[in-house]
């Protein structure tokens, strides 16, 4: 038994190291004083973080990412939660199984295909090169993550709790507001976190549907790599990762608090 536990620990550690090794290799370069991404680091400095908040291109891209990420999170969370509620308990139906597959398709369809289609469609409706267009595009690929998380949370809810509330005279709307949604809140929060992270990381769709005024951090990083590899990219990646971890940790604390309550 001890040998099996030790083997699991070694294997798990190896997998974590394999996944995290690229990050450990690039993130320290965010603190380099050099203008090149290379080792050894000649001296440590915060100059590249300062550039992120002082250079107009980087500062504007950060603001754009926050605006688009927030809009995507709200829209994807609302639509994904409604979709999960509508598909709840309908797994035996071929029609609802088809709809569930449709909601998950953006996870497997190549982003280039989605980008070309959205660019053509948005041009007809005047959404090309607009914040709303980028938010809608990011929402399309973020909804599947919300659907997966909320559906899992809804499947764990005991139906007898909702039936008990209904038997006491609560209307369906009251049952949804006071019983179903609070119990599904951990999944909703997780879906919102994934939606925000997906929006921050998306670059392909942004290249197709965004204009110069909607340049996000991910797109700025991509452009910088093509034009001039700068340690500012590592600094931006560092902020990306730290921000995502903090948001995930906050979501975890909220979930634990609700479970304890």
N, C-alpha and C positions, 0 to 999 in steps of 0.2 A: 504493500500500500504506500509506504514511504517512497519507494522507487518510482511508482506511478505519479505521485504528487510532485516529486522532484523533476520528473520528465516533463510534466505539464508546465511547471514553472520555467524550466529552461526553454521549452518550445515557445511559450508565451513571450518570454523576454527576447528571444531571437526575432520573433515577428515584430515586436515593438521597435527593436533596434533597426530592423530592415525598413520599416515604414518611416521612422524618424531620422534616419541617417542623412537623407538629403537636406532636411531642415537644419540639422546640427552643422552641416557643412556650409550652408549659405548664410544663415542668420548672424553669426558673429561678424560677417563682413559689413553688416549695417553700422558697426561701430568703428570702422577703419578710418584712418586719416588720409588714406591714399585715394587717388581718383580711379584706381583700377580694382577689379574684383580678383584679387589674388592673395595667396599666402606666401610667406608669413605676413601678418599685419604689422606694418611699420610702427604705428602708434594708434592709440584709441582716441576717438573723437565723436562728438554728437553733431558734426557739421552736416551730415546727410539728413538727419531728422530736422535740423533747422531749415534745410533747403525745402523739405516737404511743405513746411508751413509759411515759407517766405516767397518761394518761386510761384509766380502767378499760375502756371500750368498745373503744378501739383496741388496748390491750394484750391483751385477751382474744381479739380477732379475729385478731391476729397469731399467737397461740399456737394457736388453732383451725386457721388456715390451714396452719401447719407440721405439725400432727398429721394433718389430713385429706390434705394434699399428700403426706406421707410414706407414709401408708397406701395412697393411690391409686397412687403410683409403684410400690410393691412389688407390689401386686395386679395392676395393669395390665401391668407388665413380665413377670411370671410367666405370666399368662394369654395375653398377646399373643405371647410367645416360643413357648409351647407350641402356640398356634394356627398360627403361622408354620411351625413344624417339621412340624405335621400336614398343612399345605397345600402343603408344599414339593414341587415337581416334579409337581404334579397339575393344571397349568394346562390340559391338553388335555381334562380331564374336565369335563363339564357340571355334574355334581354338586358337585365341588370348586370350580368357578367360581362356582356359586351360593352356597356357603358363604363364599367369599372376599368376595363382594358383601355378604353379610349382615354380616360383620365390619366392613365399611366404611360401612354404612348410618348409624350414629350421626353420621358427619361431615356428612351431608346432611339428615337428619331435623331439622325445627325443634325447638329446645330446649324450646319451650313444650309441644309434643306429648309429648316424652319426660317432661317434668316432670309433666304431668297424669297420664300413665300410671303413672309411678313413685309418685306420691303415693297413687293408689288402691291400687296393689299393696302398697306398704310399710305402709299402714294395716292391711291384712289380716294381715300377718306381724309386726306390732309393730316395724317398722324406722323408722317415721316419727319425726322429731324425735330421731334418735340419730346418734352419730358413725358407726356402721357403715353406716347408711342413706345418709348423705352420701358416704361413701367408695365405696360400691357405685355410687351414681349417677354420681360423677365418674369411676369406673373405666370405666363403659360408654362414655363419650365419649372416654376417653383410650386405650382399647385400639386403635382404628384407627390412631393415630399410631405405636404400638409395632409393629403388624402391618406397616405400610408400611416402616418402617425396618429391621426384622429381616428381612423378606422380601427386601428389596434386598440386604442383607448376605449372606443365604444364597445368593442367585442368583450372587453373585460368588465363591463357594467352589468350588474345583476338586474335583470328585467323586473324582478319582484319588487325592487325599490320603486320603480316607476309605476308599476301596477298598484302598489300600496298608496302612493300619492294620488293616483287617479281615483281609487276607490274612496278616498276621503273627500272627494269633490273637487280636486284640482283640475283645471282645464288643461288641454294638451300644451298650450303656451306656457302655463305656470309650471307644469312638469318639466318642460324643456329648460326653462330658466332656472328653476330651483333645484332640480335633481340631475338631469342629463348633462347639461353643460358644465356644472361644477365638477362632476365626476370625470368628465372627459377633458377637463382643463389641462392636466399634465401633457396629454397628447397634443392639445391645441398649442400649448406653449412650445413644445418641442418642434412642431411643424412650423411655427413662426420663426424660430431660431434658424431652422434649415432654410426657410424661404429667404431670410435676410442674408445668410451666408452664401446662398446660391446667387443672389443678385450681386453681391460684392465681387464674386469670383467670375461672373459671366463676361466674356469678352467677344465671342464670335457674333452673337446676336447684336451686341452693341455696335460692332463694326458695320453691320448692315442697316440698322434702323436709327442710329443716333447721328446727330450732326456735331459740328465743332463745339457748340455750346453745351452739349450733353456728354462730353468726354468724361468717362469714369476713371477711377484709379486703375482698374484692370486694363482698360484701353490705353491709359497713359503709360503703364508699365510695358505693354506690348509695343507701343510706338517707340518708347525709349530703348528697348532691346534692339529694335530694327535700326535705329539711328545712331545710338551711342550707348554702349553698356556702361551704366553708372552704378555705383554703390547705393544711390538713392532708391534703386529697385529693391535692394535688400532691406533698406530701411522701411519702405512701403510694405514689403512682405512681412516684416517683423510686426508692424502695426496691425496688419491684417490678421495675423495669427493670434496675437495677444488680444485683440478686440473680440475675435470669435470665441476664444477660450473664456474670456470674461463674461460674454453674453451667455455661453453655454453653462458656466458655473452659476450665474445668476438664475437662469431657468431651472437648474437642478435644485437650487436652494428654495425657489418658489414651489417647486413640485413637492419637495420634502416637507415644507411647511404646511402645504395643503393636505398631504397625506397624514401628517401628525394631527392636524386639526380635525 
